């Protein structure tokens, strides 16, 4: 029950963020945090295992990448989305163990991952987590770069100035 409430709370929060962004309140002038920036670089640490929450978060990441507030600073922000932990199951072509409703959300996730990659967002999967959670590397979506250890990617990108954004 507690886990379901957390998921619901996260969904409500993300939905509020999407409404806020789409309602026209988001602009570069509204973000003191963006003043003086010459570029935007972020790595999203995606570990959420619930397909519904993940679908919402991935759409929000992609929308953020395209947001006028960021593209005014840098024509093309540098974003990386790293799937780790149980989230690795969500970017496999294998649908075993998922309900029919979740399988529709997995199709939506696959579409978003494809669109993100086409937009220039780098998408990675931690093979350590894939092995741990029984995901066959051969079943991973083709747009996803496979790395041995996602933590090493997080360390490397942060050392290169990428901001870490957790998505749990």
C-alpha positions in Angstrom: 0.0 0.0 0.0 2.8 2.4 0.9 4.6 1.7 -2.4 1.4 2.3 -4.3 0.9 5.7 -2.5 4.5 6.7 -3.4 3.9 5.8 -7.0 0.6 7.7 -7.0 2.4 10.7 -5.4 5.1 10.6 -8.0 2.6 10.4 -10.8 0.7 13.4 -9.4 3.9 15.4 -9.1 5.1 14.6 -12.6 1.6 15.4 -14.0 1.7 18.7 -12.2 5.1 19.5 -13.7 3.8 18.6 -17.2 0.8 20.9 -16.7 3.0 23.7 -15.5 5.4 23.4 -18.4 2.5 23.2 -21.0 0.6 26.0 -19.4 3.1 28.6 -20.6 4.5 29.5 -17.2 7.9 28.0 -18.1 10.3 30.5 -19.7 14.0 31.2 -19.4 13.3 34.4 -17.5 11.5 32.5 -14.8 14.5 30.4 -13.8 17.1 32.2 -11.8 19.1 28.9 -11.8 19.6 29.3 -15.6 21.0 32.8 -15.5 24.6 33.0 -16.8 24.7 29.4 -18.2 26.4 28.9 -21.5 25.4 25.2 -21.8 23.2 22.6 -20.3 24.4 19.0 -19.6 22.4 16.5 -17.5 22.5 12.7 -16.8 19.2 11.2 -15.7 19.6 8.2 -13.4 16.5 6.2 -14.2 15.6 3.4 -11.7 11.8 3.6 -11.5 10.4 0.1 -12.1 6.7 1.0 -12.6 5.9 1.3 -16.3 3.3 4.1 -15.7 5.7 6.3 -13.7 8.6 5.5 -16.1 6.5 6.5 -19.1 5.6 9.8 -17.5 9.2 10.5 -16.4 10.7 9.7 -19.8 8.2 11.9 -21.6 9.0 14.7 -19.1 12.8 14.2 -19.8 12.2 14.5 -23.5 9.9 17.5 -23.2 12.5 19.2 -20.9 15.2 18.6 -23.5 13.0 20.4 -26.1 11.9 23.2 -23.6 12.5 26.8 -24.8 14.0 27.6 -21.4 16.9 25.3 -22.1 17.2 25.7 -25.9 17.5 29.5 -25.4 20.8 28.7 -23.5 22.1 25.9 -25.7 20.6 25.1 -29.1 20.9 21.5 -28.2 21.3 20.5 -24.5 23.4 17.5 -23.8 21.2 14.8 -22.1 22.0 11.2 -21.1 19.4 8.8 -19.8 20.9 5.9 -17.9 18.7 2.9 -17.0 19.8 1.1 -13.9 18.3 -1.2 -11.3 14.9 -2.6 -12.0 14.3 0.0 -14.7 16.4 -2.1 -17.1 13.4 -4.4 -17.6 11.4 -1.5 -19.2 13.7 -1.2 -22.2 13.7 -4.8 -23.2 11.7 -6.2 -26.1 10.8 -9.0 -23.7 7.3 -8.5 -22.2 7.3 -11.6 -20.0 5.8 -11.0 -16.6 4.0 -7.7 -17.5 0.2 -7.3 -17.6 -1.5 -6.3 -20.8 -1.9 -2.8 -19.5 1.8 -2.6 -18.6 2.7 -4.0 -22.1 1.0 -1.0 -23.7 3.0 1.3 -21.4 6.2 -0.6 -22.5 5.3 0.2 -26.1 4.9 3.8 -25.1 8.3 3.7 -23.4 9.9 2.2 -26.4 8.4 4.9 -28.6 9.7 7.6 -26.3 13.2 6.1 -26.1 13.3 6.0 -29.9 12.1 9.6 -30.1 14.7 10.7 -27.5 17.5 9.0 -29.4 16.4 10.7 -32.7 16.4 14.1 -30.8 20.0 13.5 -29.8 19.5 12.2 -26.2 22.0 9.4 -25.4 20.3 6.4 -23.8 22.3 3.8 -21.8 21.6 0.6 -20.0 23.7 -0.8 -17.2 24.6 -4.4 -18.1 25.4 -5.3 -14.5 21.7 -4.5 -13.6 20.5 -6.2 -16.8 22.2 -9.4 -15.7 21.0 -9.0 -12.1 17.3 -8.5 -13.2 17.4 -11.2 -15.9 17.4 -9.0 -19.0 19.0 -10.5 -22.0 21.3 -7.9 -23.6 20.1 -9.1 -27.0 16.5 -8.0 -26.1 17.5 -4.4 -25.3 16.0 -1.7 -27.5 18.3 -0.9 -30.4 18.7 2.8 -29.6 20.1 2.0 -26.2 23.9 1.9 -25.7 25.0 -0.9 -23.4 27.6 -0.2 -20.8 29.1 -2.6 -18.3 28.5 -0.6 -15.2 26.1 2.4 -15.1 27.8 3.9 -12.0 31.0 4.3 -14.1 28.9 6.3 -16.6 27.4 8.4 -13.8 30.9 9.1 -12.5 32.3 9.9 -15.9 29.5 12.2 -17.0 29.5 14.1 -13.7 33.3 14.6 -14.0 32.6 16.1 -17.4 30.2 18.6 -15.8 26.8 16.9 -16.3 24.3 17.5 -13.6 22.9 14.3 -12.0 19.1 14.1 -12.0 17.7 11.0 -10.1 14.5 9.4 -11.4 13.5 6.8 -8.9 
